[in-house]
Amino acid sequence: MSWIVWTLWVVLFAAFEGWALLTRRYDDTLTNNTRRLFRTRTSKTGRVVFTVSWCGFALWFLLHILA
């Protein structure tokens, strides 16, 4: 059952991201929404929060997969 949920998530993500790229609506991409959420272009604090969050997630995911 979980493979259906993961497959649906990947398909929906690809559809939304693909549509944003195909229609050249630059502000709709995951990258730009992440930049806007963390204010990485205008705030040093936003960059630090994003960097720490991303590295923390990457470390957790690595340990999660290897364990």
Secondary structure, 3 states (H helix, E strand, C coil): CHHHHHHHHHHHHHHHHHHHHHCCCHHHCHHHHHHHHHCCCCCHHHHHHHHHHHHHHHHHHHHHHHC
